[in-house]
Amino acid sequence: MEQRDRWATKLGLILAMAGNAIGLGNFWRFPYQAAKYGGGAFMIPYFVALFLLGIPVMWIEWVEGRYGGKYGHGTLGPTFYLMARESVKPRTAVIFGMIGGMLAFSVTSLLNGYYLHIVGWSAAYTYFSATGAYMGASSTYDFFVNYIQNTPQVLVFWAISVGLLGIAVGQGVSKGIERWVKVMMPALYVAAILLVIRSLTLGSPVKPEWSSIKGFEYLWEPRFSDVSWEAALAAAGQIFFTLSLGMGIIQNYASYLGPEDDVALSGLATVSLNEFAEVILGGSIAIPIAFAYLGPEGVKAGVGLAYLALPNVFMNMPGGQLFGALWFLLLWFAGFTSAIAMYNYLVALLEEDLKINRKIGSAIIFALYFIIGLPIALDKTLLLLTDLDMWVGSYLLVVLGLFDIIVGVWLFKPENFWEELHRGAYIKVPEWVKPIIKYIAPLYVLILLGKNTWDYFNNGTITMSQKYLEYLVNNEALISTTTEYARKIVIESRAVIILVLIISAIEAYMAIKKKYGEELEKNEVIIKL
Amino acid sequence: MKASALAFMALAWGVILIWMYLAVGKLLKAEQKS
């Protein structure tokens, strides 16, 4: 078997994994969710979901990745096949391989297809902040709309970001990704800490009753009446999203470990670094700063807080150009270090399944992201991005999370999983964690998936009902549009998703057949390490 | 800042900081040993 690239240092691996998990959502989605669903009291369902769902699935994905890597695979198709054949015959195991490969390919291509645009916006806004481009603008909303409508400008910042990603991935895992994250992750933490210090020292610049400390109070004041079932599921969804679970990218990074490298403590350390960035740093920047300048109404802007409300704040803040640039640079770093993992998944797929050289593979994936990203850039309403996100970024992740547990624990067999988790481990995971991994985590995922499906059915997302189209037009469209246009965009989005799912299922089957064709023919396990 | 808000914030921050200190510290120590 040919020698695969490996992480050069444990620190590099942990920073890469943390960078993978720490994304844009840590800095804008978490504080918004916490403020909406009970403030400090939101931390109760949040920590429950972290311990019963987040950490177990994180361990499962690390174990799956290292197991696949032992056989030379960094993608989910062959990895799921290898694990599933511990319980079922190869011809049945291949079905699970196809499902895993299909979902991971779809997420890493489509999710990154639109995520890279948001990374590009962050690059653009870093530049706009540093040069003072929006300082003095009459409306930051109009400024943003003008930017989105200027397709060449959008594509320039997109191309800079994706080009750099392509270079980093093309250089390899240890010589490329690891070196880049070793610079970017400390820089990310430093930028975030500087912004937290600025947030704490703002005082009351507009009204005496508005201050950043009041912003902390707004975020952390426990409101137990807001902690409902919906809040509990929102917390579980946030945990899934923030840890980058259900995407295939944790497994991809873990596949570059040695077969005896620790995964138990490394998984825990990765989660802790993510939580530090999310709860401590993420919770101390956007909402306290926005509260000091815009008051309680201003912080209810949701995800619009990052690109619409905060530029308004930076316009009026002493040193606003510098801190605005720092904020968007922070978002750019966070997005970049997550996008790089998705990029690498697809390059690994080309490298391993089609034997395409990493540098050429990297250029091919650049072209693929351009093809996927162009219609998103051309849609000025951002509805294509919204509908893709509803399915790929919110739904498919959870489906893949469920299959992670079915394959990585149940089909691989719980005792094998437990043994793999402890192979080379620096810690002993207590026995009482076993039933959490076996029963509670899958139940959690099933409830989350059931709730998402029920919501999508009720609000007409699945059937593309008039109600759903009106919701998109009235609540999600960046600029005014019609339901006819929304219908066209939604059909386009669903067609792309179905097409990618079909292509990726076929690709996963071909990849498994290529290496394990004899096993499939005889329907018995032959290759075993 | 209200005491209840401060208490929740301190608790959440405390859990995460201690967890990060223990996990990352132990990992780096184990790496040095090996």
Interface residues (C-beta under 8 A of the other chain):
Chain A: K10 L11 I14 G39 G40 A41 M43 F47 I213 K214 F216 E217 L219 W220 E221 P222 D262 L265 S266 L268 A269 S272 L273 E275 F276 V279 I280 Y426 I427
Chain B: M1 K2 S4 A5 L6 A7 F8 M9 L11 A12 W13 V15 I16 L17 W19 M20 A23 V24 K26 L27 L28 A30 E31
